[in-house]
Each structure stands twice: as structure tokens, then as C-alpha cells.
Amino acid sequence: MNDTELRQKLQDRQGDMTDSQFARKLGVSVQLWSMTHLGKRPICMTILKAIVKTYPELQQEVFNYLGDYASTPSESHQNRMSAELRKNMRVVIGKVRKWLRT
């Protein structure tokens, strides 16, 4: 699952809610959601955690996104990701999975 597909799933969930209403529902700032929604910012861990907490049925999509992201990160993500994070993405995914179970 790539950025576009995950953003589309979120836009489907947002429906006719404003960015402010949807950000509040996710528990993130309006600015973070708006920049993510518009593709001006990559989908960050804060948004991913919020998705899973708000929409547990999207957990598998988030895991798929993380798996795809680890194997073929987009250019914008590569530019923003540290070299250490790229090397240890499997560890990060494991920690996210463990965190989500708690």
C-alpha cells in the first residue's frame, strides 16, 4: 500500500468532515492532518498510530503500508528518513506492532 492509497482510505473515512473535525477525531493537530492530507508531508508515525487507534479495521492496511514503505520508500520519504531508520525499518515495524497491542 502506498501513500496515495492510504490517503484515499483516510479521505473516504473523512467523508464530509472538515479537516479540523477529522483531525480532532484522529487526535492530531489540524496542521499535521492538513499537510498530510494534501501530500505536503509524508504520512508520519503520529498519523499511523492515530489511524489504528481511531479505525482499528485499518490496522492491516497500516502494516501493509509500513511493509511497502520499508521495501520501497518514496523519494520524499527517502529524503526525510534517516539512514539509521532505513536500515532498521523491520525493527521499527516490530516495535509499532508491539505498541499497538498495548
N, C-alpha and C positions, 0 to 999 in steps of 0.2 A: 504494500500500500504506500503510495507516495503522498507528498504534501497536498497536492490538488485533490486527491480522492478523500483524504481525511478532512480537509477544509470543507469539501462538499457535504460530507456527512454531518459536520457541525452546522453548516448553513441550513441543512434540512431540519435539524433539531431546533435551530433558532427560529425558523418559521417567520412569523410577522413581528417577533420581538425586536425591539431596538437593540443596538449594540450595548447600550447601558443596561438594559434589562437582562440581556443574555450574559453579560459579564458578571452581573450581580448573581445570577443563577449559578454560574460556574464558580463564583467566589474569587474572581481575579479582577484586576483593575480594568477600567474601560479602555484606557490607553493600550494596555497589553493586548486585550482582545481585539481592539480595532486594528492595530498594526498587524497582528497575526492573521486576522480575517482578510485583510486587504493584501496579504502576501508581502508586506514590507518588512516582516520579521519572520524568521523560521519558527516552526512550532516548537516551543521550548518545553522543558520538563514540567514547569509550573502548569502549563496548559494541559499537558498529557495527564498529569495527576488529577487535575480538575475534571477532565473528561471522564476518567474512570470512576471518580467519586460521584459525579452527577449522573452519568449514564453508564452504569455497570455493564449493560449489554454491549457496549463498545470496547470492552476490555480486550477482546481478541483482535479487533482492528488496531488498537494501540500497540499490542505486541507485534502484530504484523508490520506496522509502521516502523517500530524500533528495529525489527529484524531486517527490513528492507533498507532502512537508514544506515544500519551498521555495515551492510554489504555494499551499498552503492549510494553514499550520501550525495545530495545535490551540490552543485557548485557553491551556492550560497551557504549551505551548511558546512561544507569543507572549509570555507573561508572563516567561519565563526567557531568551528570546533578546534580545540587544542589538539596537538599531536598526541598527547598522552591519552586524551579521551578517545581518539580514533583507535589507538592501539588496544584500549581496554573496554571497548564497547560491550563485549559479551559480559564482562563483569558488571558494567553499569546496568545492563538489561536484567541480569540476575538480581541485583540489588533493588531495582524497581519492582520486579515481580514479588520479592520478599516484602518490600514496603507496602505494596498493595494488599497483601494478605493480612496485614496487621490492622 
